[in-house]
Amino acid sequence: DLVRLEHFQSRRNIHSHNQPAPVSKRHFQVTGYGENGTGDANDVWRLEIVGGKEGEVLNTVTSKLKFHHYFVKCVLTCSTKNLPKWGFEQGEVSCNPTTRDPNSMWNVEDNHFSKLPNSSVHDLAPSFFSRFIESHKVMLQGNSGLKPKEGEMTSRPWEWPINLRGQWFSAGDDKTRIYLLGNPVIWWANIVFLIIFLFIYSYSSFKCQRGVSESPEITQERENTMVSASWLFLGWGLHYIPFWTMGRVLYVHHYYPALLFSSMLSAVLLDYILAVIRRMLPTSLSSTLTHTAIGLVMGGCWYSFYVFSPLVYGMGGEYARESNSSMHHLHWMETWEF
């Protein structure tokens, strides 16, 4: 069937011609043309039901459609790219000469016709697994297409564990500035404990392979710690390593789920190290050591948060990189832009 498509609000026909699309230069441009249904021959589209047969009836929601331009020989598609600012960064609609474009399939969501019986959309609802698969496909497709906006600061995964740079939430000389930066005491300590875990795990595996004999209590304690730490290390890796394969725009806050696992791993290893040291000390000193170490760790975390709290609650005045700034003493790394 041959159809004309009319934009509901502007009352103009969906139109295409042999001009390149504004973003996807290999596609043809799609515009609104004519008034109140009056246009020209470039407004005509040929309707195809995907997987359908000649004379098949079109169904609302369930039928997948393609619109082939009658003269240009291309299919109406959503290119997954955004228009520039003059197009309010809306998704680009174009006409693709490649008719197998997976983004060229459409469906009719609603239909009003007095001679048809009323029906509920719930009768056509897909199964749970169909919705589950579709939602994840949409999320993966949407994430892969996210690109940085003009002038936007981004980061790469290798920068996150070392806290190389943060992320502006608001900036400008005329307003309070808020800067997202990891607590350097916690983040850098986590790196140290990740290295300690790899060393202890390798050392434990080496002793096991060599058959070194130890007391059952010490062996059981180390095995329990390694099992817990290994699961946490796996959780850190699963939440961090996949970002290395992503081509989408990335920010430092993407590291936060992995940071939780890394912080828990640090706590498990700290407890194990203190237990090992306590065995070497007299009973009278072991309790004192534990409370002192925990107090120093908690105090260090609290004090570092207190010192860097202006980044969260808002900064004013000169930037920290300026020598006359009241926060210049916190500018530990040149890559910290606050």
C-alpha positions as CSV (number, residue, x, y, z in Angstrom):
1,D,0.0,0.0,0.0
2,L,1.1,3.6,-0.7
3,V,0.5,6.1,2.2
4,R,1.2,9.6,3.2
5,L,2.3,10.3,6.8
6,E,1.3,13.6,8.4
7,H,3.0,15.1,11.4
8,F,0.2,15.6,13.9
9,Q,1.2,19.0,15.4
10,S,2.6,20.8,12.3
11,R,0.1,19.2,9.9
12,R,2.9,18.7,7.4
13,N,3.7,15.6,5.4
14,I,6.7,13.4,6.2
15,H,8.9,14.1,3.1
16,S,12.3,13.0,1.8
17,H,14.5,13.9,-1.2
18,N,18.0,13.4,-2.5
19,Q,19.7,15.6,0.0
20,P,22.0,14.3,2.8
21,A,20.7,14.2,6.3
22,P,22.0,16.8,8.7
23,V,24.1,14.3,10.9
24,S,24.1,11.0,9.0
25,K,25.5,12.1,5.7
26,R,25.0,8.7,4.1
27,H,21.3,8.9,4.7
28,F,18.8,11.2,3.0
29,Q,17.1,14.1,4.7
30,V,13.6,13.8,6.1
31,T,11.6,17.0,6.6
32,G,8.0,18.3,7.0
33,Y,6.5,19.5,3.7
34,G,3.3,21.0,2.5
35,E,0.3,22.1,4.5
36,N,-2.9,20.3,5.7
37,G,-2.1,17.1,3.7
38,T,-1.1,18.9,0.4
39,G,2.4,18.3,-0.7
40,D,4.1,16.6,-3.7
41,A,5.2,13.1,-4.9
42,N,8.1,12.9,-2.4
43,D,5.6,12.6,0.4
44,V,4.6,9.1,-0.8
45,W,5.8,6.0,1.1
46,R,5.3,2.3,0.5
47,L,4.1,0.3,3.5
48,E,5.7,-3.1,4.2
49,I,4.7,-5.4,7.0
50,V,7.9,-7.1,8.2
51,G,7.6,-10.8,7.7
52,G,4.1,-10.4,6.3
53,K,2.5,-11.8,3.2
54,E,0.7,-10.1,0.4
55,G,-2.7,-9.0,1.6
56,E,-2.0,-9.5,5.3
57,V,-4.0,-7.3,7.7
58,L,-2.0,-4.7,9.7
59,N,-2.4,-5.1,13.5
60,T,-1.9,-2.4,16.1
61,V,1.1,-2.8,18.4
62,T,2.1,-6.3,17.2
63,S,2.8,-5.7,13.5
64,K,6.3,-4.4,12.6
65,L,6.3,-1.9,9.7
66,K,8.8,-0.4,7.3
67,F,8.2,2.7,5.2
68,H,10.0,2.7,1.8
69,H,10.2,6.0,0.0
70,Y,8.5,5.5,-3.3
71,F,11.0,7.5,-5.4
72,V,14.3,7.8,-3.4
73,K,14.3,4.1,-2.6
74,C,15.2,4.3,1.1
75,V,13.6,3.4,4.4
76,L,12.4,5.8,7.1
77,T,14.6,5.2,10.1
78,C,15.9,6.6,13.4
79,S,19.6,7.0,13.0
80,T,20.3,6.8,16.8
81,K,22.2,10.1,16.5
82,N,21.2,13.4,18.0
83,L,20.7,16.6,16.1
84,P,22.9,19.7,17.0
85,K,21.7,22.4,19.3
86,W,19.6,24.0,16.6
87,G,17.5,20.8,16.6
88,F,17.3,20.9,20.4
89,E,19.5,17.7,20.4
90,Q,16.5,15.5,19.5
91,G,16.9,12.2,17.8
92,E,17.6,12.4,14.1
93,V,15.0,10.8,11.7
94,S,16.4,10.1,8.3
95,C,15.9,7.9,5.2
96,N,18.5,5.1,4.9
97,P,19.3,3.6,1.5
98,T,20.2,0.3,3.4
99,T,16.8,-1.3,3.7
100,R,18.0,-3.8,6.3
101,D,18.5,-1.1,8.9
102,P,17.3,-2.6,12.2
103,N,16.2,0.9,13.3
104,S,13.8,1.2,10.4
105,M,11.0,-0.9,12.0
106,W,8.0,0.9,13.3
107,N,4.6,0.0,14.8
108,V,1.2,1.5,15.2
109,E,0.6,2.3,18.9
110,D,-3.0,3.5,18.7
111,N,-5.9,3.4,16.2
112,H,-9.3,5.2,16.3
113,F,-11.9,3.9,13.9
114,S,-15.6,3.8,14.8
115,K,-16.4,0.6,12.9
116,L,-13.8,-1.5,14.7
117,P,-14.6,-3.1,18.1
118,N,-12.9,-1.7,21.1
119,S,-10.0,-3.8,22.6
120,S,-7.6,-3.4,25.4
121,V,-3.8,-3.1,24.8
122,H,-3.4,-5.5,27.7
123,D,-4.7,-8.3,25.5
124,L,-1.5,-7.8,23.3
125,A,0.9,-7.5,26.2
126,P,4.2,-9.5,25.5
127,S,5.5,-12.1,28.0
128,F,7.8,-11.2,30.8
129,F,10.9,-12.7,29.0
130,S,10.0,-10.7,25.8
131,R,9.9,-7.5,27.8
132,F,13.1,-8.4,29.7
133,I,15.0,-9.1,26.4
134,E,13.6,-6.0,24.7
135,S,14.4,-3.7,27.6
136,H,18.0,-4.8,27.8
137,K,18.4,-4.5,24.0
138,V,17.2,-0.9,24.3
139,M,19.4,-0.1,27.2
140,L,22.5,-1.5,25.5
141,Q,21.7,0.4,22.3
142,G,21.0,3.6,24.1
143,N,24.2,3.4,26.2
144,S,26.4,2.6,23.2
145,G,25.1,5.8,21.5
146,L,25.8,8.2,24.3
147,K,28.5,10.7,23.3
148,P,30.0,13.7,25.2
149,K,28.3,17.0,24.7
150,E,30.2,20.1,23.5
151,G,32.7,21.2,26.1
152,E,31.8,18.4,28.5
153,M,34.6,16.9,30.7
154,T,34.7,13.1,30.7
155,S,37.2,10.5,32.0
156,R,38.5,7.0,31.2
157,P,38.4,3.9,33.4
158,W,42.1,3.9,34.2
159,E,41.8,7.3,35.9
160,W,39.1,6.2,38.4
161,P,41.0,4.0,40.9
162,I,43.8,6.5,41.3
163,N,41.3,9.4,41.7
164,L,43.1,11.3,38.8
165,R,40.3,13.8,38.2
166,G,36.8,14.5,39.5
167,Q,33.6,15.8,37.9
168,W,32.0,19.2,38.0
169,F,28.4,19.3,39.2
170,S,28.2,23.1,38.9
171,A,30.9,25.6,38.1
172,G,31.4,29.2,37.2
173,D,32.9,32.3,38.8
174,D,29.4,33.8,39.5
175,K,28.0,30.9,41.6
176,T,28.9,28.3,44.2
177,R,30.9,25.5,42.7
178,I,30.4,21.8,43.5
179,Y,32.9,19.2,42.5
180,L,32.6,15.4,42.7
181,L,35.9,14.0,43.9
182,G,36.6,10.7,45.7
183,N,38.0,10.8,49.2
184,P,41.7,10.5,48.5
185,V,42.5,8.7,51.7
186,I,39.9,5.9,51.0
187,W,40.5,5.7,47.3
188,W,44.3,5.5,47.5
189,A,44.1,3.1,50.5
190,N,41.9,0.8,48.4
191,I,44.6,0.6,45.7
192,V,47.1,-0.4,48.3
193,F,44.8,-3.1,49.7
194,L,44.0,-4.4,46.2
195,I,47.8,-4.9,45.7
196,I,48.0,-6.5,49.2
197,F,45.2,-8.9,48.3
198,L,47.0,-10.1,45.2
199,F,50.2,-10.6,47.2
200,I,48.5,-12.5,50.0
201,Y,46.5,-14.6,47.5
202,S,49.7,-15.5,45.5
203,Y,51.6,-16.2,48.7
204,S,48.8,-18.4,50.1
205,S,48.6,-20.3,46.8
206,F,52.4,-20.8,46.8
207,K,52.4,-22.2,50.3
208,C,49.5,-24.5,49.5
209,Q,51.3,-25.8,46.4
210,R,54.5,-26.4,48.3
211,G,52.6,-28.2,51.1
212,V,53.9,-25.9,53.9
213,S,52.5,-27.2,57.2
214,E,50.8,-24.7,59.6
215,S,48.5,-24.9,62.5
216,P,44.9,-25.6,61.5
217,E,43.7,-22.4,63.1
218,I,46.0,-20.2,61.1
219,T,45.2,-22.1,57.8
220,Q,41.5,-21.9,58.4
221,E,41.6,-18.2,59.2
222,R,43.6,-17.4,56.1
223,E,41.3,-19.6,53.9
224,N,38.2,-17.9,55.3
225,T,39.7,-14.5,54.6
226,M,40.8,-15.4,51.1
227,V,37.3,-16.8,50.2
228,S,35.6,-13.6,51.4
229,A,38.2,-11.3,49.8
230,S,38.1,-13.3,46.5
231,W,34.4,-12.8,46.1
232,L,34.8,-9.1,46.8
233,F,37.7,-8.8,44.4
234,L,35.5,-10.6,41.8
235,G,32.7,-8.1,42.5
236,W,35.1,-5.2,42.0
237,G,36.3,-6.6,38.7
238,L,32.8,-7.3,37.3
239,H,31.8,-3.7,38.1
240,Y,34.9,-2.1,36.8
241,I,36.6,-4.1,34.0
242,P,33.6,-4.0,31.5
243,F,34.0,-0.2,31.3
244,W,37.3,-0.7,29.4
245,T,35.4,-2.2,26.5
246,M,32.7,0.6,26.3
247,G,32.8,3.2,23.6
248,R,30.2,5.4,25.2
249,V,30.8,8.6,27.3
250,L,32.1,7.7,30.8
251,Y,32.3,9.6,34.0
252,V,34.0,9.0,37.4
253,H,30.7,8.2,39.1
254,H,30.5,5.0,37.0
255,Y,33.3,3.6,39.3
256,Y,31.2,4.0,42.5
257,P,29.6,0.4,42.4
258,A,33.1,-1.1,42.1
259,L,34.3,1.3,44.9
260,L,31.9,-0.3,47.3
261,F,33.4,-3.8,46.7
262,S,36.9,-2.4,46.9
263,S,36.2,-0.7,50.2
264,M,34.7,-3.9,51.7
265,L,37.8,-5.8,50.5
266,S,40.0,-3.3,52.3
267,A,38.1,-3.8,55.5
268,V,38.4,-7.6,55.3
269,L,42.1,-7.4,54.7
270,L,42.7,-4.9,57.4
271,D,40.9,-7.2,59.9
272,Y,43.1,-10.1,58.7
273,I,46.3,-8.1,59.0
274,L,45.4,-7.0,62.5
275,A,44.6,-10.6,63.5
276,V,48.1,-11.7,62.2
277,I,49.8,-8.9,64.2
278,R,47.8,-9.7,67.3
279,R,49.2,-13.2,67.4
280,M,52.7,-11.8,67.5
281,L,52.0,-9.6,70.5
282,P,51.3,-10.2,74.2
283,T,47.6,-10.5,75.1
284,S,47.7,-7.2,77.0
285,L,48.8,-5.3,73.9
286,S,46.6,-7.0,71.2
287,S,43.3,-5.3,72.3
288,T,45.1,-1.9,72.5
289,L,46.5,-2.4,69.0
290,T,43.1,-3.3,67.5
291,H,41.3,-0.3,69.1
292,T,44.1,2.1,68.2
293,A,44.3,0.9,64.5
294,I,40.5,1.1,64.1
295,G,40.5,4.5,65.7
296,L,43.2,5.8,63.4
297,V,41.5,4.5,60.3
298,M,38.1,6.0,61.3
299,G,39.7,9.2,62.3
300,G,41.6,9.5,59.1
301,C,38.5,8.9,57.0
302,W,36.5,11.4,59.0
303,Y,39.2,14.1,59.0
304,S,39.8,13.7,55.2
305,F,36.0,14.1,54.6
306,Y,36.0,17.2,56.9
307,V,38.9,18.8,55.0
308,F,37.4,18.1,51.5
309,S,33.8,18.8,52.5
310,P,33.7,22.3,50.8
311,L,33.8,20.4,47.5
312,V,30.5,18.8,48.4
313,Y,28.7,21.7,50.2
314,G,29.9,24.3,47.8
315,M,33.0,26.5,47.2
316,G,33.4,30.1,46.5
317,G,36.2,32.5,45.7
318,E,39.3,31.7,43.8
319,Y,39.9,28.2,42.3
320,A,42.2,26.0,44.4
321,R,44.8,26.0,41.7
322,E,45.4,29.7,42.4
323,S,48.1,30.4,45.0
324,N,45.9,32.9,46.8
325,S,43.0,30.5,47.2
326,S,41.9,29.5,50.7
327,M,41.8,25.9,49.4
328,H,45.2,25.9,47.6
329,H,46.5,23.4,50.2
330,L,44.0,20.8,49.0
331,H,45.1,21.0,45.4
332,W,47.3,17.9,45.7
333,M,47.1,17.0,42.0
334,E,47.2,19.2,38.9
335,T,44.4,17.3,37.3
336,W,42.0,18.3,40.1
337,E,40.2,21.2,38.5
338,F,38.5,22.7,41.6
